[in-house]
Amino acid sequence: MGISIRLRIRRKLAAVAAAAVATGLLGGAVGCAGGLGGAVSGGTASGSGTGALGASAPGRSASPRPTSQANDGVPAVGRSGAAAALDWRTASGGRTVALTFDDGPDPVWTPRVLDVLARYHAHAVFCEIGPQASANPALVRRILAAGDRLCDHTVHHDEAMHRLPAPRMTYEITGAQRMIQTAGGPGTRVGWFRAPGGDFTPTIRRIAAGHGMRPLAWTVDTRDWSRPGVAAILAHVRAELRPGGIVLMHDGGGNREETVAALRQLLPWLQQQGFRLDFPAA
């Protein structure tokens, strides 16, 4: 796809997300996410590559707005009870925000992200790649012990999953789910699924919902995967964030020093703006 075409698509989808905010789709009470409590509290311290099987290398390609079609025949709720509709908002709505981190867990950067979150008594959703979870089970358990939550981000991070045959598509989703659950230990729940690159086709959403995972979109793309600088990461959030929004960041897929530094500034800024941390709607 040419760069100019990609940019036009991104701009169009950004306008759709903005319209959703304006009409209240990202606000309103939707029920309590549980466990996050009040406002963010101040702490006392402180292109694409290719991997196996043609999959995109995590964190090295652009993150277009997640897309799907309305009235596409996907059941509202999967067999397991998970909603199949894209999740664009926080659970509580209002002046809340959900932080999400993709492509981990990473043995270097995930602990640093967790340290910053703990400093500010903040929580997030970690969208994990299956083999990464298998390779770092202690980090998966640390995420859970901190009160954070888990999301499935596939086995191979293929940003063109819709091209795969149905059995392979199912494996990408359910295989990663099993890897994450095994790493986390008995009773581990993976509540969401995020398609790499926002490739949320009706079939992909149906598979995820059928296995108990709500398809998780985002409304703020920090573009931290491209390492644009701390100031640029923060500028994206300030420009795009609306009440009830979901912020996309990365704790894996490359050097995330800028992400960690930006998070140290983002959390107190959210507090100053009167935002409370929440989880996405279930």
N, C-alpha and C positions, 0 to 999 in steps of 0.2 A: 504494500500500500504506500503511495507517495506521501511525502511529508505534508504537502498542502492539503491532501484529502484527509489525512489523520487529524490535522489541526482543525479542519472544518467540522469533522465529526465530534471532536472533543468540545469545541465551542457550542455546538448544538446541544450536546448532552449536558453541558454545564448549564445552559439556559433552562433545560428541563428540570434539573435539580433545583435551580433557583426558583422556578415556578412552583415546585412542590413545597418549598419552604414558605413561599408567600401565601399559599392556600392552606397552610396549616398542617400539611402532611408530616412535617417533621416536629410538630408540637403536639400539645394536648396530652391529657393523662392517658396512659396505656397500662397502668399498673406498675407496681414497684419492682425494680430489678432486684432489690434485696442486697443488704450488706455494704452499701456504699455510703449511706448516711449523709452528712451535711457537706458543706463546701470543702474544696481542696484546702488542706491545712498546711501552713508553712512549716518547713522542717527546722530542725535545730542545727543542722549542718548543710553545711554547704550553701533503534539500536539493538539489541538483544543478543545475548550469547546463547549457545546451545549446549545442552547437557545430554545425558543418556536418552536414547530413543527419540531424539529430536526435540526433547523438552527444552523450554527456555530456562536459562540459568536464573535462579532467584535473584531479584533485586537489580537486574541489569537491563531491564526493558521498561519502556514507558508504561504508565498505569492509566489507561483510558477510563472514562467514566463507565461504571458497570451498566450493562444494557440488558434489556429483555423486552418482550412484547406483552402488551396488555391483551386480555381476552384471548389468550393463546391456548386455552383448553387445559391448563395445568390446574389440578384440584387445589382448592384453597388450603387444604391441610393434607399432609402426607399420611400414610398408613400409621405411622408412629405417633401422630398428633402434632408434628412440627409444621408450621406454616410454610407454604411453598413460595409465597410472595416475597420479593426482595425486601430486606430490612434496611430502611433508610433512616431510622430514627432511634432515639434512646427509649428506654422502657418508660420513664416517667414523663418525658416531654418537658415543656417549660424551659427554663434557663439551665439546661443540663447539656453535657457533652460526654461522648464515649470515646476513649482512646483505644486504638487497635494497632497491633504490631505484627507485621508479616515476615515470613521466610525463616524464622528461627525454629527451635531454639539454637542460639549460637553460643559456644563456650566462652567467647570473649565479650560479646556485646549484650547478650541477654542478662547476665548478672549485673551489668552496669545500669541497664534500664530498670531492672528490679530495685536496685539500690536507690535510684532517684525517686521512683514511685513510692518506696517505703519512707523516704525522707519527708515526703509531703502527704503521707497517709492516703495515697491515691491508688486506684486500681485500673486494670486494663484487660482487654481480651488479646490473647496471643494466638495468631493464626499460623499454625505450625505445619511444616512439611514433614510427612511421615518418617522418612529415613533420618531426618535431623532429630526428631523426637526419640527414635530408637537409639541413636548414637549418644544422646544426652538425657537419659531418663532422670538423673538427679535434678536437672534443670526443670523438667516437666513437673516433678514433685515439688520443687521449690515454688514454682508459679502457683500451684494449687494451694500450698501451705500459706502463701501470702494473701490468699483470698481472691486471686485473679482467676480468669476463666479461659477456656480453651476453644479453639476454632480449627477446623480441618482446612488445610491449604493444599491438598493433593499429595501424591507420591512424587511426581516428577516436575511439578510446576510448569506444565504445558499450557501456554497461553492460547492455544488453538485446540482446546479439548473437544470442541464441537465437531472436529474432523475425525475423531477417533470412532471406531466401531463401538456399539453399545456395551459389550462386555468389558472392553478396555476402559471406557469412560467410567463404568461402575467400579472397576478396580481402583482407578485413580482416586475416587472418592472414598469408597469403603475400605480400601487397603490402608490409606492414611489414617482413617478413623481408628482402625484396629491397632495400628502402630502407636498412635498417641495414647489410646486407652491402656495398652500394655505397658507403655513407659510410665504412665501415671499411677498404675496400680489398680487394684480392685475398686470398683465403684466410680472410676473416672468418667466424667460426663464431658462430651464434646458437643456443645450446644449449637454451634453455627458451622457453616461451610462458606468459604470465600473462594471463588473461582479465580485462578491466576489471570491477570489482565482484565478482570471483569467479564469474562466469557460466560455469562449466565444465560444459556439457552433454556427453553422450556424443559427439555429432557434432562439437562444437568440439574436444574432446580428440583425437578420431580424426584430424581434419584436421591439428592441430598435430603429432601423433606421425608422421603420414604424411609430414611435411616435415622430420623430423629434430629436432623440439623437444619436450622433456618438459614436460607441463603443471605449472607451478610454483605451488604453494599457499603458505600461510603459517600459522604458529601463533601469532605475536604481532603484533597490530595496534596500532601506536603511536598511531593516530588523529592523526598529525601534520598530515594534510591540513586538519584543522579549526582548526589553530593554537590548541591548548588551553593552551599554556604549556610551557616546558621541563620544569618539575617534573612536569606531568601526563604528558608523553611518556615520561619516565624511569620514572614510576610504573607505566605500562602494561607496560613491559619487565620490571621487577622482579617484577610480579605474575604475568605470564603465561609468562615464559621457563622452559623446561625443557631439559635436555640434548638436543642434536640439533635444537633449534628453528630456525625461520626467521623473521626479523624483517622486517616490512614498514614501510618509511619512504618518503619522497618527496624527489626532487631537482628536481622540476618541478611545473607546475600551479599556481603561485602563489608567494607570498613564503615562502621556506623558511629564514628566519633562525632560527626556533626549532629546526628540524631540525638545522641546522649546530651550534647551541649545545648541543643535547642530545647530539649525536654526540661532541662534545669531552669530555663527561662520561661518556658510555656506554662508550667504549673503555677508559679506565683502570678503570672499574668491572668490566667483564667480565674484565679481567686479574686484578683483586683477587679475583674469585670463582672463578678457576681455569679460565675458559673459553678455548678456542682458536678462532680464526676458521677457518671451513671454507667450502667451496662446497656448494650443495645436491646431492643425489644426481642423477646423470645418467640 
